[in-house]
Amino acid sequence: MDSLPASQAELFEAFDRRDPNFDGEAFAAVTSTGIFCRFSCPARRPKPENLRFFGSAEACMEAGFRPCRRCRPLENGRDPLVASLLKALSDEPAKVWSEADIAALGHDPSTVRRAFKRSVGKTFLELARLSRIGAAAKEKAAGAKVIDAQLAAGFESPSGFRAAFAKLLGRAPSALNKASSLGATAIQTPLGPMVAIGDDKALWLLEFADRKELPQEIASVETQAGAQVSLAPKASLATIEAELSAFFSGDKLSFETPVIPYGTVFTGGVHRALTGIPPGGTISYRTLAERIGKPSAMRAVARANASNRLAIIVPCHRVIAADGKISGYAGGVWRKRWLLEHERRVVNRE
């Protein structure tokens, strides 16, 4: 997690007086507007309860915030090439960028890739994706339908979303209209879209849409259920969407949506132990292995942890390395870091 240069109280005071000495050392994110700023930003100061502080602009974007258009926090002190593209990203946060777009601006994509990794730590296309997630989260927060949030994240039309999901499943879009006991939906979150699959009784899968293993996970669900996934509405999907909304807003960190167990007896034991880790807490893989009575099975525990197809509900993100480092999350380490910070903040607030 990004370290901060001062205490929370000192950061509040410095931001309130627009102290330029903190520019680049810390950033202020405003939860009510979804933007983040430099400390010297001339914009009107928000209420203290709507402020969060981060140690880097990249951490702000990973948390779903977009750069302020007045103080342009991404551009301060950057390489001219990086600064020009960051300005373009700030001007069009929801644009779906590609290497062809970069080349059309007269830049060599490989040069841009190296420059951004050196200056920012992420490629331009990775930042652009984070920017789209932020734009989609804003749409969702404003009351947009899930499909509208998906469109804001990069799909050009409802048919484009349907086609993309059908491609993920490896079948024609028309097949998604067939009656089935299994339904699927996309749920927008501050960490990007998630795919949920369930029936009228329980949830079978909840996963980040960009996870590489998602097609295999969906195939496993269909095999276990003996049915193909459709886009039909199901009771469990409406329930989990409401619970995810409460989780990300900080209203409730636990889940009550029934879920379908899967995998071996050993895997099931690991997953049950994971649900026993309280929000705001973490344990090591060694401790997890000891909790299930298999102290020498750390590698097997790690594999069972990685096989989790009920992200967040079965909180595998709460398992960290023995030295305290945050690593080894199939959804991306940046998401794991965000989830742990979010849970700790909510628990401390309570």
Protein Blocks (a to p, Z undefined) as FASTA:
>chain_A
ZZdfbdfklmmmmmmnopaklgojaccddfknopacdfklcbdcddfklpccdfbfklmm
mnopacdfklommlgopafklmmmmmmmmmmmmbccdfklmmmnopafklmmmmmmmmno
pafklmmmmmmmmmmmmmmmnopafklmmmmnopabfklmmmmmmmmnopafklmmpccf
bdcdddddfkbpadddddfkbcfbdcdfklmklmmmmmmmmmmnopacdfbdcfklmmmm
mmmmmmmnopaccdfbdcddedjfklmmmmmmmmmpcghiacdfklmmmmnopaklmmmm
mmmmmmpcbghklmcklpccfkopaehifkbpklmmmmmmmmmmmmmmZZ
